[in-house]
Amino acid sequence: MLELKNVKKTFNRGSINEKKALSGVNLKLAPGDFVTVIGGNGAGKSTMLNMIAGVYPIDSGAVIIDGKNVTRQPDYKRAAYLGRVFQDPMMGTAADMEIEENLAMAFRRGKRRGLGWGILKQEKKIYYEALQMLELGLEERMSSKVGLLSGGQRQALTLLMATLQQPKVLLLDEHTAALDPKTAAKVLKLTQELVEKNHLTTLMITHNMKDAIRLGNRLVMMHEGNIIYDVKGAEKKQLKVPDLLAKFEEASNGEFANDRMMLS
């Protein structure tokens, strides 16, 4: 469903700020794979997601989604295949628009648009039933402005919007990092339910190693723009946090590049 072939990316090439973000990343996801991605700051995790989404052009290599080479496609064209949830709860929704209007935009992602009623009656039923799954009471507030919602409510809504059209690949970029622990746990539970219900191929970045082990069927560790560890199935289920810490320490030559990873 997703394949990265020797993807390389260097920022500010030839300057004093040159940074090699990806050093030839190869990754292949089968349909329905739920892959958690961990690594220190600057490991290349978010850059990899941005390369998949088309936010920046890659220097070399290829990005293939569901058998289609999208390497040269801009981000707005790739939006037809992808759903994405960002770390900032404010980024995935339009605050001045109503809940149902936000959902209508997501419902039309990748489709041709013309003049007509913004939200059809039959659509409202779809949105109502989808919002019920969140268990936040938002189905009774569909005409409320999204800007009135809390950060957790907005992130849950963003997640729903990202999965409404069942994308080929769902990209989750530390989507619970800005939430309080209780809200983060609820959003993660919702994430797991939506991914399993719709059999979504998912790539989720997290700094929480317990979540990385617990969620999904596969775990990938990155360091200095490379994938240094890729584990799945029964082997992944047997992993413990100390195992990941040891792997990370080995890769970083005994120096933890990221305190947050240790604390998580």
C-alpha positions as CSV (number, residue, x, y, z in Angstrom):
1,M,0.0,0.0,0.0
2,L,3.0,2.3,0.7
3,E,6.6,2.0,-0.5
4,L,9.5,4.3,-0.1
5,K,12.5,3.4,-2.3
6,N,15.9,4.8,-1.3
7,V,14.3,8.2,-0.3
8,K,16.9,10.9,0.4
9,K,16.4,14.5,1.6
10,T,18.9,17.1,2.6
11,F,17.9,20.6,3.8
12,N,19.9,23.8,3.2
13,R,22.3,21.9,1.0
14,G,25.7,23.6,0.6
15,S,25.2,26.0,3.5
16,I,26.5,26.0,7.1
17,N,23.0,24.8,8.1
18,E,23.1,21.7,5.8
19,K,21.1,18.9,7.4
20,K,20.8,15.4,6.0
21,A,17.3,14.4,7.1
22,L,16.8,11.1,5.2
23,S,19.8,9.0,4.1
24,G,18.2,6.5,1.7
25,V,15.0,5.3,3.5
26,N,13.5,2.0,2.3
27,L,10.1,1.0,3.7
28,K,7.2,-1.1,2.5
29,L,3.8,-1.3,4.2
30,A,1.3,-4.0,3.3
31,P,-2.4,-3.2,3.2
32,G,-3.7,-3.0,6.8
33,D,-0.2,-2.6,8.4
34,F,-0.3,-0.3,11.5
35,V,3.3,0.8,12.0
36,T,4.5,2.8,15.0
37,V,7.7,4.9,14.4
38,I,10.0,6.0,17.2
39,G,13.3,7.8,17.4
40,G,15.1,10.8,18.9
41,N,14.7,14.4,17.8
42,G,16.2,14.9,14.3
43,A,15.9,11.2,13.5
44,G,13.9,11.9,10.4
45,K,10.5,10.7,11.5
46,S,8.4,13.8,10.6
47,T,10.5,14.4,7.5
48,M,9.6,11.0,6.3
49,L,5.9,11.7,6.8
50,N,6.3,15.0,5.0
51,M,8.0,13.3,2.1
52,I,5.1,10.8,1.9
53,A,2.5,13.7,2.0
54,G,4.4,15.7,-0.6
55,V,5.0,18.7,1.7
56,Y,8.6,18.9,0.4
57,P,10.1,17.3,-2.8
58,I,12.5,14.5,-2.2
59,D,16.1,14.7,-3.5
60,S,16.1,11.2,-5.0
61,G,14.2,7.9,-4.7
62,A,10.5,7.1,-5.1
63,V,7.3,7.3,-3.2
64,I,4.6,4.8,-4.2
65,I,1.1,4.7,-2.8
66,D,-1.1,1.7,-3.7
67,G,1.0,0.9,-6.8
68,K,1.0,4.5,-8.1
69,N,4.2,6.5,-8.3
70,V,3.4,9.9,-6.7
71,T,7.0,11.1,-6.3
72,R,6.5,14.1,-8.5
73,Q,2.9,14.8,-7.4
74,P,2.2,17.9,-5.3
75,D,0.7,17.6,-1.8
76,Y,-2.8,18.7,-2.9
77,K,-3.0,15.8,-5.5
78,R,-1.7,13.2,-2.9
79,A,-4.5,14.3,-0.6
80,A,-6.9,12.0,-2.4
81,Y,-4.9,9.0,-1.1
82,L,-3.9,10.3,2.4
83,G,-5.3,11.2,5.7
84,R,-3.2,13.1,8.2
85,V,-3.4,14.2,11.8
86,F,-0.8,16.7,13.1
87,Q,0.7,17.2,16.6
88,D,-1.1,20.6,16.9
89,P,-4.8,20.0,17.5
90,M,-5.5,23.4,15.9
91,M,-4.0,22.4,12.5
92,G,-6.5,19.9,11.2
93,T,-9.7,21.8,11.5
94,A,-11.2,25.2,10.4
95,A,-12.1,27.1,13.6
96,D,-14.6,29.5,12.0
97,M,-16.6,26.8,10.4
98,E,-19.2,24.5,11.9
99,I,-18.5,20.9,12.9
100,E,-20.6,19.6,10.0
101,E,-18.9,22.0,7.6
102,N,-15.5,20.6,8.5
103,L,-16.7,17.1,8.0
104,A,-18.2,18.0,4.7
105,M,-14.8,19.3,3.5
106,A,-13.2,16.1,4.6
107,F,-16.0,14.0,2.9
108,R,-15.2,15.7,-0.4
109,R,-11.4,15.3,-0.2
110,G,-10.1,14.2,-3.6
111,K,-13.4,14.7,-5.4
112,R,-14.5,17.2,-8.0
113,R,-16.5,20.1,-6.7
114,G,-19.2,22.3,-8.2
115,L,-22.0,24.6,-7.3
116,G,-24.7,23.1,-5.1
117,W,-25.9,22.7,-1.6
118,G,-23.0,22.6,0.8
119,I,-24.3,19.7,3.0
120,L,-27.0,17.3,1.8
121,K,-29.6,15.8,4.1
122,Q,-28.3,12.3,3.7
123,E,-24.8,13.5,4.5
124,K,-25.9,14.9,7.9
125,K,-27.0,11.3,8.9
126,I,-23.5,10.0,8.0
127,Y,-21.8,12.7,10.0
128,Y,-24.2,12.2,13.0
129,E,-23.4,8.5,13.1
130,A,-19.7,9.1,12.7
131,L,-19.6,11.6,15.5
132,Q,-21.5,9.2,17.8
133,M,-18.4,7.0,17.7
134,L,-16.3,9.7,19.4
135,E,-18.6,9.6,22.5
136,L,-18.1,13.3,23.0
137,G,-21.7,14.5,22.4
138,L,-20.6,16.4,19.3
139,E,-23.3,14.7,17.2
140,E,-25.8,17.0,19.1
141,R,-23.6,20.1,18.3
142,M,-23.0,19.8,14.6
143,S,-23.8,23.4,13.9
144,S,-21.4,24.6,16.6
145,K,-18.2,26.4,15.5
146,V,-15.1,24.2,15.8
147,G,-13.2,27.0,17.5
148,L,-15.5,26.5,20.6
149,L,-14.2,22.9,21.1
150,S,-11.3,21.9,23.4
151,G,-8.0,20.7,22.0
152,G,-8.9,17.1,22.7
153,Q,-12.3,17.4,21.0
154,R,-10.7,19.1,18.0
155,Q,-8.0,16.4,17.7
156,A,-10.7,13.7,17.9
157,L,-12.7,15.5,15.2
158,T,-9.5,15.8,13.0
159,L,-8.9,12.1,13.4
160,L,-12.5,11.4,12.3
161,M,-12.1,13.8,9.3
162,A,-8.8,12.1,8.3
163,T,-10.5,8.7,8.2
164,L,-13.9,9.7,6.8
165,Q,-13.0,8.8,3.2
166,Q,-10.9,5.7,4.3
167,P,-7.6,6.9,2.9
168,K,-5.0,4.6,1.3
169,V,-2.6,5.6,4.1
170,L,-3.2,7.3,7.4
171,L,-0.3,9.5,8.7
172,L,-0.3,10.3,12.4
173,D,2.5,12.7,13.5
174,E,2.6,12.6,17.3
175,H,-1.1,13.4,17.3
176,T,-1.5,13.0,21.0
177,A,1.7,14.8,22.2
178,A,0.0,18.1,22.8
179,L,-2.9,16.6,24.9
180,D,-3.1,15.9,28.6
181,P,-2.6,12.2,29.5
182,K,-6.3,11.4,30.0
183,T,-7.4,13.0,26.7
184,A,-4.4,11.4,24.9
185,A,-5.4,8.0,26.1
186,K,-8.9,8.5,24.7
187,V,-7.7,9.7,21.3
188,L,-5.3,6.7,21.1
189,K,-8.2,4.4,21.9
190,L,-10.2,6.0,19.2
191,T,-7.3,5.8,16.8
192,Q,-7.0,2.0,17.4
193,E,-10.8,1.6,16.9
194,L,-10.9,3.6,13.6
195,V,-7.8,1.9,12.2
196,E,-9.1,-1.6,13.1
197,K,-12.7,-0.9,11.9
198,N,-11.6,0.4,8.5
199,H,-8.5,-1.8,8.1
200,L,-6.4,1.3,7.5
201,T,-2.8,1.2,6.5
202,T,-1.3,3.5,9.2
203,L,2.0,5.1,10.0
204,M,2.1,6.6,13.5
205,I,5.0,8.6,15.0
206,T,5.2,8.6,18.8
207,H,7.7,9.3,21.5
208,N,6.0,7.0,24.0
209,M,7.7,3.6,23.8
210,K,4.9,1.8,25.7
211,D,2.4,3.0,23.1
212,A,4.8,2.1,20.2
213,I,5.0,-1.5,21.6
214,R,1.3,-1.8,22.5
215,L,-0.3,-0.4,19.3
216,G,0.0,-1.8,15.8
217,N,1.5,-4.9,14.3
218,R,4.9,-3.4,13.5
219,L,7.5,-1.1,15.0
220,V,10.2,1.0,13.2
221,M,13.0,2.8,14.9
222,M,14.8,5.7,13.2
223,H,18.2,7.3,13.9
224,E,20.0,10.0,11.9
225,G,17.8,9.6,8.8
226,N,17.9,5.8,8.7
227,I,15.7,3.0,9.7
228,I,17.8,1.0,12.2
229,Y,15.3,-1.4,13.5
230,D,12.1,-3.0,12.0
231,V,10.2,-5.5,14.1
232,K,6.7,-7.1,13.7
233,G,4.4,-9.9,14.6
234,A,5.2,-12.1,17.6
235,E,8.7,-10.6,18.1
236,K,7.1,-7.2,18.5
237,K,4.6,-8.5,21.0
238,Q,7.4,-9.7,23.2
239,L,9.3,-6.4,23.2
240,K,9.8,-4.5,26.5
241,V,10.8,-0.8,26.9
242,P,14.3,-1.8,28.1
243,D,14.8,-3.6,24.8
244,L,14.0,-0.5,22.8
245,L,16.2,1.6,25.1
246,A,19.1,-0.8,24.5
247,K,18.6,-0.7,20.8
248,F,18.5,3.1,20.8
249,E,21.6,3.4,23.0
250,E,23.4,1.0,20.7
251,A,22.5,3.1,17.7
252,S,23.5,6.5,19.3
253,N,26.8,5.1,20.6
254,G,25.7,5.2,24.2
255,E,24.4,8.8,24.1
256,F,20.7,9.4,24.2
257,A,20.0,12.1,21.7
258,N,16.5,12.8,23.1
259,D,15.6,13.0,26.8
260,R,11.9,12.8,25.9
261,M,12.3,9.4,24.6
262,M,14.0,8.2,27.8
263,L,11.3,9.8,30.0
264,S,8.5,8.3,27.9
